[in-house]
Each structure stands twice: as structure tokens, then as C-alpha cells.
Amino acid sequence: MTQPSAARQSPEPRFRPRRPPTYSRSRGGRTVVPDSTEPDRRLLRPGLRLVIAGTTGRGRQPAQFYAGPGNRFWELLDAGGLVAERLDPEHAERLPALGVGLTDLVIERVQRVGHEPEMIIHRTPFDTAIRWAAPQVVAFVSKTAATWYARGAGERLPRGYGELDWTVAGIPGFVLPGPSGANNGMPLALRTALWGDLADFLEASAVPPIRRS
């Protein structure tokens, strides 16, 4: 996973027409979407309880979410009490029906002649997608993902896990320990407990039903 470094938010030109993305064959587990800075909306719906966000490169979408060797995403999602049934990458399309959506913040490494490489964070289209889905909570799937967003938004970088002291497009934010094999040095029991903290945070953030007399 690329580590955060010098970064800037992408400029958003006015009156840019939106064109539907065109897809090519999957390469290395990711589908290429030429020149797209839009976040993946395949598993977003309006009114979700939770959106879990990672990061991806410009023009790339995962062929399957969190399907890499050693990735415990689906195990943690279930064991943390965030969904009512155990799923796997092949059944990810079931998530929105369980109130959970997945997407990615698009980041891009740019090399200009005579300058140091820099990372562009395409935060504005990400925020637009989050506002459209309007979940109760946005959870970053790792501290690295949360750090990229914080750099693009000019917010304080996260130091630990749990509730953020800033919002994501006006929505409460949360940081999870990463589920990938690269984070297997953290005991599974601890990761499970921290994902369980998100379930508790969701419950505390739930909008109470309107009582009618």
C-alpha cells in the first residue's frame, strides 16, 4: 500500500461534463476505467448505515473487493457485528441490502519534469459520492486511507483508531485497523474488538425513530 507523502487535492474545473466510464478487461485483479477520478459506486446506495472506504489508483476498480491473500475483511465485518450474515468477495453485492456500502478514495501519483513526485487526492468526487449515499457513518478501512483523506481535506492526521474528530463530507468518520495480510502483525482478537467498536459507534450514531402520537 502506498504510504502518504506530499499531496494536494485535485483542482475541479468548472462545467466539466460527465462521461460514462468505459471498462477494459481486468488486470491484476483490478478493472481499468480510463481517466476516471470518480470513486467506485457499484456498492453505494442512498440511505446506507455505513460506508467503508479504502483507496485506489486513478482509473482502477477492484474486480473483487478485499479478495487478496490473507485479507480478513469479510471475517472482521462478520465478527465485529457489522452485518447479519457472513459474506465473501463473490457475494459482495449483498452488502447494500445489509446497510453497508464500499467505495474507494482515488489517489494519483504525478511526476512532472524537474519536480519531485506528488500525490493528488481526488477528494471532491469522493465527497460527492458520500453525500449522495448519506450514510450514518463513513469508516476508513485503514489508518493509511484515513490519512490520505485527511491530507486532501487539510484535517489533522489520525493517530489511532476509532472515531475521528472531523467529519467526512459532513458525516461522522471512523478509522479501522486494516484487514489486509500486511497488518497481520496486529492480533486478530484486537482487530476484531476494534471493528466491534465501530458497531457500537453505529448504534450510538443511529437516528432515533420519530414517535407519532
trRosetta pair geometry for C-beta under 8 A, 3 or more apart (Angstrom, degrees):
i j d omega theta_ij theta_ji phi_ij phi_ji
1 55 7.7 99 -157 60 103 117
1 142 7.4 -36 -167 91 170 164
1 144 5.6 97 138 105 136 168
1 178 7.9 -110 -20 -131 162 158
1 180 7.4 151 -39 40 124 162
1 182 6.7 -147 1 50 108 164
2 55 7.8 -100 51 109 101 139
2 107 7.3 -148 75 98 138 137
2 109 7.4 -138 -141 -56 156 121
2 119 7.6 151 142 -104 135 137
2 144 8.0 144 80 176 53 131
3 144 6.8 -95 -120 -131 53 117
4 7 6.5 -55 -161 -25 87 134
4 119 7.3 -119 -143 52 57 159
4 144 6.6 -178 -23 -155 97 74
4 147 4.7 -118 -18 124 152 117
4 148 5.5 -157 -91 -78 110 66
4 151 5.8 170 -161 -26 129 147
5 118 7.9 -137 100 -134 102 47
5 119 6.1 122 59 -4 83 121
6 116 7.1 61 46 108 147 125
6 118 5.3 -68 105 -124 103 84
6 119 6.8 148 89 23 53 85
7 107 7.7 -48 -133 -145 127 113
7 118 6.7 149 -106 -180 33 83
7 119 4.2 -36 -104 78 89 99
7 120 7.1 162 -160 -90 76 16
7 121 5.3 47 171 -24 124 110
7 148 7.1 173 -116 -144 171 68
7 151 4.5 65 63 138 134 135
7 152 6.5 -68 134 -68 126 69
8 118 6.4 11 9 162 99 131
8 119 7.7 152 22 85 55 55
8 120 6.1 -27 72 -112 75 64
8 121 7.1 -167 95 21 25 85
8 152 7.8 81 161 -116 21 66
9 120 7.3 64 -174 -164 13 70
9 121 5.4 -49 -103 70 56 90
9 122 7.8 116 -161 -102 65 22
9 123 5.2 -51 -132 20 109 116
9 124 7.2 94 177 -26 115 91
9 152 4.7 103 -88 -158 91 82
9 153 7.7 92 -77 -67 129 34
10 37 6.5 -71 52 -162 177 155
10 108 7.6 57 -76 32 119 124
10 120 4.9 72 -76 172 84 113
10 121 6.8 -140 -17 79 82 38
10 122 4.6 9 4 -101 139 67
10 123 7.4 172 26 19 86 66
10 124 6.9 -109 69 18 95 106
12 16 7.5 -115 -177 4 69 133
12 124 5.0 -32 -66 56 138 170
13 16 5.1 99 81 -56 95 111
21 33 4.4 -5 -173 -161 137 111
21 34 7.5 162 -156 46 84 63
21 36 5.0 2 -105 -76 124 139
21 38 7.1 -129 -49 46 126 128
22 33 7.4 147 68 -146 40 64
22 34 6.4 -6 63 28 92 107
23 31 5.8 -16 -153 174 106 119
23 32 7.3 131 -157 75 54 58
23 33 6.2 -28 -99 -95 66 75
24 27 7.6 10 104 -22 111 107
24 31 7.2 162 64 -170 61 70
24 32 4.5 -12 48 65 113 108
24 34 7.4 77 -19 -38 114 94
25 31 7.8 -122 146 -128 20 73
25 32 7.7 19 64 25 43 103
26 29 6.7 8 173 -121 115 9
26 30 6.6 152 -157 75 78 23
26 31 5.1 -50 -98 -82 73 68
26 32 8.0 162 -120 -4 28 75
26 63 4.4 36 -129 -83 138 131
27 30 6.1 -32 70 66 70 77
27 31 7.8 122 19 -108 69 23
27 32 5.9 29 15 -35 117 110
29 62 6.6 -16 148 -150 87 74
29 63 5.1 -124 -168 26 47 113
29 64 7.0 -69 -161 35 92 82
29 67 7.0 -159 -153 73 124 113
29 68 7.5 77 171 -81 169 81
30 56 7.5 158 -137 -154 131 118
30 60 4.5 7 164 -170 133 107
30 61 6.4 150 -166 73 79 32
30 62 5.7 -53 -109 -104 73 39
30 63 6.2 -126 -88 -20 18 82
31 60 7.1 141 72 -158 46 54
31 61 4.6 -23 60 66 99 93
31 62 7.4 16 12 96 85 11
31 63 5.6 122 -38 -79 89 70
32 59 5.9 12 -164 149 71 98
32 60 6.2 -28 -106 -100 52 67
33 36 4.1 -23 121 18 112 138
33 38 7.9 -79 126 55 146 95
33 59 5.0 -156 73 -158 63 57
33 60 6.9 -166 24 -69 84 15
33 61 5.8 52 -16 -10 121 107
34 59 5.6 15 -125 -141 18 125
35 58 7.5 -9 -143 159 25 110
35 59 5.9 46 -13 -85 17 117
36 58 7.0 171 77 -176 51 70
36 59 5.2 122 39 -100 76 56
36 106 7.7 -133 120 -109 74 157
37 58 5.9 -25 -93 -131 70 98
37 106 5.1 179 -160 97 60 152
37 108 7.4 -55 -110 -34 100 133
37 122 4.1 -155 -177 -138 111 159
37 125 5.6 135 117 19 89 149
38 41 7.4 -44 153 -18 111 105
38 106 7.3 74 64 -22 15 146
38 125 5.1 -115 -112 170 54 143
38 129 7.4 117 -171 -56 81 128
39 53 7.9 -34 -151 -134 142 108
39 103 4.6 50 158 175 122 117
39 104 5.7 -178 -145 67 90 55
39 105 6.6 -28 -97 -94 118 31
39 106 6.1 -143 -80 -23 64 96
39 125 6.1 171 -7 122 83 97
39 126 4.9 89 -41 -105 132 69
39 129 4.8 -112 57 20 121 161
40 43 7.4 25 128 24 103 85
40 44 8.0 149 115 -14 60 108
40 56 7.4 53 -18 20 115 152
40 61 4.8 121 -92 -128 122 109
40 62 7.5 -41 -61 25 169 79
40 102 7.5 -15 95 114 118 81
40 103 5.2 -176 68 -137 77 69
40 104 5.6 48 15 22 107 94
41 44 4.5 -68 -153 37 69 120
41 103 6.7 14 -88 -106 43 119
41 129 5.8 -137 -88 -140 102 122
42 61 7.6 96 -8 -173 127 140
42 93 8.0 -70 150 -103 102 84
43 65 7.4 -23 -7 -39 154 151
43 92 6.4 -64 -89 148 142 103
43 93 7.0 -134 -100 -113 95 47
43 95 5.7 26 -165 67 123 124
43 96 5.9 -164 -167 -45 68 103
43 101 5.1 158 129 -153 81 69
43 102 4.4 21 82 43 140 84
43 103 7.0 -158 66 -58 88 69
44 48 7.2 -96 -151 -19 59 141
44 51 6.8 21 -113 -116 94 120
44 96 7.5 127 -156 -95 6 122
44 101 4.5 71 -105 -167 54 142
44 102 7.8 -120 -58 58 71 38
44 103 5.7 19 -57 -57 116 122
44 129 6.2 -73 -127 177 177 102
44 132 7.2 67 145 93 131 106
44 133 4.6 -91 -169 -82 105 126
45 48 5.8 115 65 -55 80 99
45 96 4.5 92 -1 -158 127 131
45 101 6.3 -166 21 -81 70 124
45 133 6.5 77 71 -131 28 88
46 132 6.5 -86 -86 157 86 66
46 133 6.0 -148 -100 -135 38 36
46 134 6.0 24 -153 34 74 105
47 133 7.6 -110 14 -180 30 56
47 134 6.3 5 -70 79 40 103
47 135 7.9 76 155 -95 13 50
48 51 5.9 96 89 -58 141 80
48 96 6.5 -83 -97 -137 112 75
48 99 5.6 132 -159 -173 67 54
48 100 6.5 105 -169 -109 118 12
48 101 4.6 -81 -91 -13 171 110
48 133 5.4 -14 18 174 113 106
48 134 7.7 142 34 77 70 54
48 135 4.3 -33 84 -97 92 98
48 136 7.8 -118 109 7 60 74
49 99 3.7 30 7 164 112 119
49 100 6.6 -36 61 -71 95 58
49 135 6.2 25 112 -157 17 95
49 136 5.2 -18 -161 18 53 117
49 137 7.3 0 153 29 64 89
49 202 6.1 51 165 -162 111 126
49 206 7.8 -19 -138 -101 103 91
50 82 6.8 -65 49 -165 165 112
50 99 6.4 67 21 132 83 88
50 100 4.9 -14 72 -114 101 75
50 101 7.1 -177 98 28 53 68
50 135 5.5 108 -107 -175 10 138
50 136 6.6 -36 -68 54 58 91
50 137 5.3 -12 -113 67 77 93
50 138 7.8 148 -161 -98 58 27
50 139 6.2 1 -168 3 107 112
50 198 7.7 77 -130 160 142 115
50 202 6.1 -44 -68 -105 116 132
51 100 7.6 150 -94 -166 31 55
51 101 4.5 -23 -109 72 80 102
51 102 7.3 167 -160 -85 68 18
51 103 6.2 -8 -175 19 114 106
51 130 6.4 -156 64 -123 160 83
51 133 5.7 85 -66 109 136 151
51 135 4.5 -170 -12 -5 92 151
51 137 7.7 -166 32 97 64 52
51 138 5.1 -18 69 -115 99 74
51 139 7.3 173 87 28 47 68
52 100 6.7 12 -6 -174 105 103
52 101 7.3 179 23 88 66 49
52 102 5.5 -22 67 -107 91 70
52 103 7.9 151 80 29 48 59
52 139 5.0 -25 -108 74 70 98
52 140 7.8 122 -161 -126 60 10
52 141 5.4 72 172 -69 100 96
52 176 7.5 -8 -139 7 106 144
53 102 7.7 155 -86 -160 41 50
53 103 5.4 -19 -109 76 83 79
53 104 6.4 143 -163 -108 73 27
53 105 5.9 64 167 -27 119 90
53 126 7.6 80 -148 -164 143 119
53 130 8.0 -30 -64 -85 141 114
53 138 6.1 6 -3 -175 122 100
53 139 7.2 162 20 83 74 45
53 140 5.5 -43 72 -107 90 58
53 141 6.5 -149 82 -11 34 90
53 145 6.2 173 113 162 80 136
53 149 7.7 65 110 -58 137 139
53 168 7.9 -179 19 -171 149 158
54 102 7.9 5 4 -169 97 93
54 104 5.0 -31 74 -111 76 87
54 105 7.4 -139 106 22 32 77
54 140 7.5 113 -94 -164 37 66
54 141 4.5 -28 -79 36 85 132
54 142 7.0 47 -125 12 83 99
54 145 5.2 -108 -145 -95 42 145
55 104 5.6 109 -141 -168 12 95
55 105 5.0 -35 -106 66 74 88
55 106 7.6 143 -160 -97 69 15
55 107 5.5 2 -169 3 118 117
55 144 7.3 -92 9 120 133 96
55 145 5.0 -167 -26 -114 97 86
55 148 5.6 62 -89 39 142 162
56 60 5.2 -142 167 86 111 96
56 61 6.8 53 164 -100 166 37
56 62 7.1 -125 -100 -36 135 83
56 104 4.0 46 -2 143 107 154
56 105 7.5 154 23 72 67 40
56 106 6.0 -35 74 -105 81 61
56 107 7.5 153 74 27 31 75
57 60 4.7 42 68 22 87 129
57 106 7.3 30 154 -154 16 74
57 107 6.7 -57 -107 73 45 68
57 108 6.7 95 -160 -99 68 59
57 109 7.8 -40 -129 6 104 89
58 106 5.5 79 -94 180 59 113
58 107 7.5 -108 -42 91 77 26
58 108 4.1 25 -30 -91 124 111
58 122 7.2 105 -96 -17 95 139
61 104 7.7 179 -121 28 64 132
62 65 5.3 113 90 -86 144 50
62 66 7.9 38 171 -19 168 43
62 67 7.4 149 174 16 123 103
62 104 7.8 126 -12 -35 102 140
63 67 7.8 -66 82 38 83 143
64 67 3.9 37 102 -23 118 146
64 89 4.0 57 170 173 120 125
64 90 7.1 -23 -131 -71 131 50
64 92 6.9 161 -158 -10 73 137
65 73 7.4 -108 138 106 89 159
65 89 5.9 -175 61 -129 60 86
65 92 5.0 115 34 -118 117 156
65 102 5.4 31 -130 139 157 164
66 71 4.9 -166 -177 150 77 140
66 73 3.5 -28 176 24 153 155
66 74 6.6 160 106 -34 125 81
66 89 6.4 -160 75 -86 67 101
66 179 6.4 19 -149 84 127 133
66 180 7.9 -128 -138 -81 84 75
67 71 6.7 54 71 51 3 140
67 89 3.9 37 -85 -87 105 166
68 71 4.5 92 62 -28 80 124
68 180 6.4 10 72 -135 131 95
68 181 6.9 -115 118 1 107 107
69 181 6.0 -5 107 -32 71 149
70 180 6.8 57 103 176 96 55
70 181 2.6 52 105 -84 138 118
70 184 6.2 -69 -180 -50 122 134
71 179 5.6 61 -169 121 74 97
71 180 5.1 -27 -105 -116 84 55
71 181 6.2 -71 -58 -28 51 79
72 75 4.5 -57 -170 49 82 119
72 76 5.3 83 127 -26 95 100
72 179 4.6 -135 67 -170 71 93
72 180 7.9 -154 20 -74 72 10
72 184 8.0 118 -14 -93 124 88
72 188 7.0 -137 -156 -125 170 104
72 191 7.3 81 89 113 139 149
73 76 6.1 -66 -149 39 24 105
73 77 6.2 27 156 -24 64 108
73 141 7.4 -10 -116 -152 112 126
73 179 4.0 131 -73 97 62 160
73 180 7.9 16 -46 -64 95 55
74 77 5.6 -46 -143 31 32 117
74 78 6.6 27 158 -12 62 106
74 86 7.0 82 158 -170 99 75
74 87 5.7 -121 -146 84 114 68
74 88 5.3 57 -162 -107 173 46
74 89 7.0 -110 -46 -41 136 62
75 78 6.1 -65 -156 40 28 105
75 79 5.9 12 159 -7 68 116
75 86 7.9 17 -107 -142 46 107
75 179 7.8 156 52 -155 87 121
76 79 5.8 -58 -129 48 31 103
76 80 5.4 29 168 -20 67 116
76 176 7.9 119 141 -179 142 131
76 179 5.2 -134 15 -107 141 118
76 191 6.0 -68 -111 137 128 107
76 192 6.1 -142 -127 -99 78 62
76 195 4.7 158 173 -44 101 167
77 80 6.3 -57 -138 39 16 108
77 82 5.1 -84 -164 62 65 120
77 83 5.5 24 150 6 101 117
77 87 7.3 -36 90 44 137 97
77 100 7.5 108 -157 171 124 172
77 195 7.2 -110 -85 -177 31 141
78 82 7.6 -84 -72 47 18 79
78 83 6.0 -53 -93 60 59 100
78 85 7.5 -53 -114 129 107 24
78 86 4.4 19 -102 -101 153 78
78 87 7.5 174 -61 19 109 64
79 192 4.8 -54 123 -137 126 114
79 195 7.1 76 85 80 84 133
79 196 7.7 -69 127 -60 71 97
80 192 6.0 -157 -73 -161 76 60
80 194 7.9 -46 -115 84 123 46
80 195 3.0 -87 -92 121 147 105
80 196 4.6 -143 -148 -63 71 54
80 198 6.4 24 163 50 135 103
80 199 5.6 172 149 -26 83 117
81 196 5.7 60 21 -124 110 79
81 199 4.1 35 87 -110 103 170
82 100 6.5 72 149 -83 106 141
82 195 6.7 -80 -27 167 123 100
82 198 6.5 1 -86 97 119 113
82 199 5.3 -129 -76 -80 66 97
82 202 7.5 109 -125 0 81 154
83 86 7.7 136 92 -82 116 28
83 87 6.7 -40 120 -2 161 109
83 95 7.3 -74 -103 -127 138 73
83 98 4.7 32 -139 157 96 149
83 99 8.0 -179 -109 52 73 87
83 100 6.1 -66 -80 -3 104 141
84 98 6.0 -157 23 -136 89 111
85 94 7.6 -55 75 136 123 142
85 98 7.1 -130 32 -93 89 140
87 91 4.7 -132 -156 89 94 108
87 92 6.7 119 149 -89 132 41
87 94 5.7 -165 -110 63 134 122
87 95 6.7 -123 44 -68 172 81
88 91 5.7 68 51 26 67 96
88 92 7.9 -82 103 -50 36 71
89 92 5.8 -10 -156 -40 41 111
91 94 5.0 1 160 2 92 120
92 95 5.7 -18 -176 -14 59 116
92 102 7.0 -45 -175 19 119 144
93 96 7.6 -35 -178 18 49 99
94 97 5.6 -61 -171 39 58 115
94 98 6.5 45 139 -13 82 110
95 98 5.6 -71 -154 44 38 105
95 100 4.6 -78 -179 82 98 94
95 101 6.6 140 122 -94 116 30
95 102 6.5 41 95 -14 164 101
96 99 7.5 71 -169 -62 36 9
96 100 7.0 -118 -86 68 32 46
96 101 5.7 40 -94 -86 85 80
101 133 5.8 -105 42 -153 165 147
101 135 6.7 -140 30 -67 115 131
103 126 7.5 154 130 -140 127 84
103 129 6.2 175 -160 128 166 141
103 130 7.9 -146 60 -73 149 76
105 121 7.0 -3 161 -162 116 91
105 122 7.3 168 -180 67 70 74
105 123 7.1 1 -151 -102 112 60
105 126 4.9 15 -116 -105 76 154
105 145 6.5 139 27 -163 120 90
105 148 6.0 162 99 105 140 124
105 149 5.7 -134 -88 -76 166 92
105 152 7.8 -165 -176 15 133 153
106 121 8.0 140 90 -161 56 45
106 122 4.3 -13 80 50 103 126
106 125 7.2 2 28 71 123 121
106 126 6.9 -165 17 -58 78 106
107 119 5.7 -1 -179 -176 110 109
107 120 7.0 160 -161 81 58 50
107 121 5.4 -19 -110 -106 86 64
107 122 7.0 -156 -84 13 34 81
107 148 5.7 -76 -71 -162 140 139
108 119 6.9 145 74 -159 42 60
108 120 4.5 -18 63 59 99 99
108 122 6.8 59 -6 -28 109 106
109 117 5.8 3 -174 -179 97 118
109 118 7.6 163 -151 87 55 31
109 119 5.7 -32 -96 -100 61 72
109 120 7.9 -169 -77 17 14 76
110 117 6.8 157 79 -157 43 68
110 118 5.6 -21 61 66 94 79
110 119 7.5 153 15 -105 79 20
110 120 5.6 47 -14 -16 123 111
111 115 7.7 171 -167 78 48 86
111 117 4.8 -32 -91 -101 80 87
112 115 4.3 17 75 42 100 123
112 118 7.9 -5 7 18 103 104
115 118 7.3 -34 138 -15 117 108
119 148 7.8 -91 139 -134 141 99
121 148 5.9 169 -114 172 124 88
121 149 7.3 163 -174 -105 137 33
121 151 6.2 147 -28 90 155 97
121 152 3.3 -118 105 -81 142 122
122 125 5.6 -9 154 34 104 108
122 126 6.5 122 109 -21 74 100
122 152 7.9 -52 35 -134 15 150
123 126 5.4 -67 -154 42 38 116
123 127 6.0 38 155 -23 76 105
123 149 6.7 116 -114 -142 108 68
123 152 3.9 160 -50 143 130 135
123 153 6.0 169 -152 -63 158 77
124 127 5.8 -52 -145 35 30 110
124 128 6.5 34 155 -22 63 104
125 128 5.4 -49 -147 33 37 117
125 129 6.5 37 155 -18 66 102
126 129 5.9 -57 -154 36 31 109
126 130 6.4 29 151 -18 66 107
126 149 7.6 -123 113 -115 154 102
126 169 7.8 -148 117 -46 75 127
127 130 5.6 -55 -147 37 34 112
127 131 6.3 34 156 -19 67 104
127 168 7.5 -154 -110 169 79 68
127 169 3.9 159 -151 -88 84 114
128 131 5.9 -54 -148 35 29 109
128 132 6.5 31 152 -21 63 106
128 169 7.9 -154 -41 -123 21 142
129 132 5.6 -53 -150 33 33 114
129 133 6.5 24 155 -12 66 106
130 133 5.9 -58 -147 41 32 104
130 134 7.8 108 153 -64 54 32
130 135 7.4 -71 -161 20 77 95
130 138 5.9 -6 -141 -85 129 139
130 168 6.1 -100 -177 134 165 100
130 169 4.3 142 87 37 126 150
130 171 6.3 -136 159 21 116 137
131 134 6.4 23 -176 -70 38 75
131 169 5.1 -122 -54 164 86 132
131 170 7.2 53 -98 41 95 115
131 171 8.0 -168 -89 -27 55 117
134 171 7.5 -180 -146 -85 44 132
135 138 6.2 124 66 -67 122 66
135 171 6.4 79 70 -171 73 151
136 171 7.5 143 150 -164 17 108
136 172 7.3 -16 152 45 62 110
136 202 6.2 95 95 -145 133 78
136 205 5.1 133 164 118 112 115
136 206 6.4 -20 -133 -97 157 49
136 207 7.2 -145 -109 -15 110 88
137 171 6.8 168 -123 157 22 102
137 172 5.2 -43 -113 85 76 99
137 173 7.3 140 -166 -106 75 21
137 174 5.7 20 176 -5 120 120
137 198 7.4 171 122 -166 152 90
137 201 6.5 100 -107 120 159 108
137 202 5.6 -107 10 -97 140 78
137 205 5.6 101 -57 75 109 162
138 168 4.1 -81 61 67 146 145
138 169 7.5 85 -26 36 153 97
138 171 5.2 92 -11 99 105 120
138 172 7.3 168 26 89 71 47
138 173 5.2 -28 73 -108 93 73
138 174 7.2 172 90 25 45 76
139 173 7.3 145 -93 -165 35 57
139 174 4.2 -29 -107 74 82 105
139 175 7.3 173 -160 -83 70 14
139 176 5.5 52 169 -26 113 111
139 198 5.6 28 -105 -138 147 137
140 143 7.5 100 109 -95 124 20
140 145 4.2 -176 -171 96 107 108
140 146 3.8 171 60 -62 164 84
140 149 6.7 -137 -89 9 134 135
140 173 7.0 26 -16 -173 97 105
140 174 7.2 -169 20 89 68 52
140 175 5.2 -13 58 -114 105 65
140 176 6.6 -164 87 23 54 79
141 145 5.6 57 48 14 73 155
141 176 5.6 -31 -142 62 33 120
141 178 6.4 65 138 -117 77 65
141 179 6.8 -60 -178 7 103 99
142 145 4.8 102 56 4 80 98
142 146 7.2 -145 96 0 46 86
142 175 7.7 -5 142 -167 17 85
142 176 6.7 -47 -70 82 32 77
142 177 7.1 20 -122 -177 63 26
142 178 3.5 23 -104 -77 111 98
142 179 8.0 -116 -68 8 95 60
142 180 7.6 -16 -74 7 137 106
142 183 7.4 -155 -121 -54 114 147
143 146 5.6 -56 -149 41 37 112
143 147 6.1 42 150 -26 68 106
143 158 5.7 -139 -146 91 85 120
143 160 7.9 -77 -105 -169 126 11
143 161 7.1 -86 -71 -79 102 74
143 175 5.7 54 -95 -177 64 128
143 177 7.4 -1 -25 -112 95 49
143 178 7.3 -83 14 -32 72 96
144 147 5.6 -54 -148 33 30 114
144 148 6.7 34 154 -20 63 99
144 178 7.1 18 18 -64 104 131
145 148 5.9 -49 -153 30 33 111
145 149 6.8 29 152 -14 63 104
146 149 5.8 -56 -152 38 34 110
146 150 6.2 36 151 -22 68 107
146 158 4.7 7 120 5 133 142
146 164 7.0 -165 -156 -84 128 128
146 173 7.4 130 -129 162 107 126
146 175 4.6 -32 -43 -105 160 109
147 150 5.5 -52 -143 36 33 113
147 151 6.4 36 156 -21 65 102
147 157 5.4 28 -127 -148 87 98
147 158 6.3 -110 -70 35 72 90
148 151 5.9 -55 -152 32 30 111
148 152 6.6 23 154 -13 64 108
149 152 5.8 -62 -153 40 33 109
149 153 6.0 14 157 -6 70 115
149 155 7.7 -5 119 40 79 124
149 168 6.8 -11 168 -117 149 105
150 153 5.9 -66 -139 48 28 100
150 154 7.9 -110 171 62 56 10
150 155 4.3 -97 -145 73 79 95
150 156 6.6 -65 -163 84 129 29
150 157 5.1 147 107 -102 150 50
150 158 6.4 -171 -38 -16 149 79
150 166 7.5 115 -116 56 90 138
151 154 7.8 31 -177 -68 26 33
151 157 7.3 27 -59 -89 77 97
153 166 7.3 162 116 135 139 143
155 166 4.4 -129 -144 50 138 168
156 165 6.8 0 54 65 129 113
156 166 6.8 152 33 -19 85 126
158 161 7.9 65 164 -85 127 30
158 164 6.3 -71 -92 -109 111 95
158 175 5.1 123 -172 -58 162 159
160 175 7.4 145 110 78 44 134
161 175 5.0 -133 -134 98 53 95
161 176 6.6 48 -147 -131 111 18
161 177 5.7 -35 -92 -48 144 80
161 194 5.1 -5 136 -157 153 132
161 197 7.6 108 130 64 108 145
162 174 6.6 -68 173 -149 26 81
162 175 6.4 -7 37 51 31 85
162 194 7.4 -102 -62 -152 72 92
162 197 6.0 -56 -107 134 85 144
162 201 7.6 157 -159 -64 71 142
163 172 7.0 -38 -145 -178 98 107
163 173 7.4 114 -162 86 54 55
163 174 5.7 -37 -98 -103 45 77
163 201 6.0 173 -71 -127 100 138
164 167 7.5 158 93 -81 116 26
164 168 7.6 79 56 -35 150 93
164 172 7.5 159 51 -176 89 61
164 173 3.8 -11 32 87 133 105
164 174 6.5 -131 -9 -75 88 24
164 175 6.3 99 -62 -25 94 96
166 173 6.7 -2 88 32 61 132
167 170 5.3 28 131 -135 142 13
167 171 5.7 138 -174 53 102 28
167 172 6.1 -57 -118 -84 87 30
167 173 6.0 156 -143 -14 34 99
168 171 5.3 -42 70 65 79 88
168 172 7.7 -6 23 103 87 16
168 173 4.3 106 -20 -78 106 114
172 201 7.8 -156 135 164 135 113
172 205 5.8 -128 47 -126 154 143
174 198 5.5 119 147 -116 154 96
174 201 5.9 139 -96 97 139 161
176 179 7.7 -3 132 -37 123 88
176 194 6.5 135 -146 128 63 107
176 195 6.0 43 -141 -94 115 76
176 198 6.3 -17 -84 -50 103 140
177 183 6.2 164 163 170 92 145
177 186 5.8 -105 179 100 145 167
177 190 7.5 40 10 119 166 91
177 191 4.8 -115 80 -121 132 87
177 194 5.2 74 0 80 109 151
177 195 7.6 -90 41 -47 87 83
178 182 6.9 -18 112 73 140 95
178 183 4.1 155 79 -29 99 152
179 183 6.9 36 10 56 1 129
179 191 7.3 126 -102 177 63 139
180 183 5.6 92 63 10 70 97
181 184 5.3 -15 -162 -26 52 120
183 186 5.5 -17 166 20 87 111
183 191 7.5 111 129 -93 118 137
184 188 8.0 -6 -144 -64 72 85
186 190 5.7 -107 170 77 94 121
186 191 5.5 104 115 -55 116 103
187 190 4.6 87 70 6 93 103
187 191 7.0 -165 94 -4 49 85
188 191 5.6 -56 -148 40 36 111
188 192 6.1 40 154 -23 69 105
189 192 5.7 -53 -148 35 29 114
189 193 6.5 31 153 -20 63 105
190 193 5.7 -52 -149 34 33 112
190 194 6.5 29 154 -16 66 105
191 194 5.8 -57 -149 38 33 109
191 195 6.4 30 154 -15 67 105
192 195 5.8 -57 -149 39 31 108
192 196 6.3 37 149 -22 64 106
193 196 5.3 -53 -151 35 33 117
193 197 6.8 45 147 -28 63 94
194 197 5.3 -35 -154 19 39 118
194 198 7.5 46 146 -19 57 92
195 198 5.6 -41 -164 22 44 115
195 199 7.3 48 141 -18 64 96
196 199 5.4 -44 -156 29 46 114
196 200 6.7 45 147 -16 69 100
197 200 5.5 -52 -152 37 38 113
197 201 6.2 41 148 -22 68 104
198 201 5.4 -51 -144 36 35 114
198 202 6.3 41 153 -23 65 101
199 202 5.7 -50 -151 32 31 114
199 203 6.6 32 151 -19 62 103
200 203 5.7 -54 -152 34 33 112
200 204 6.4 28 152 -14 66 107
201 204 5.8 -57 -147 40 32 108
201 205 6.0 23 155 -15 67 114
202 205 5.7 -64 -141 43 28 106
202 206 6.6 52 154 -52 63 89
203 206 5.8 -28 -156 -9 32 117
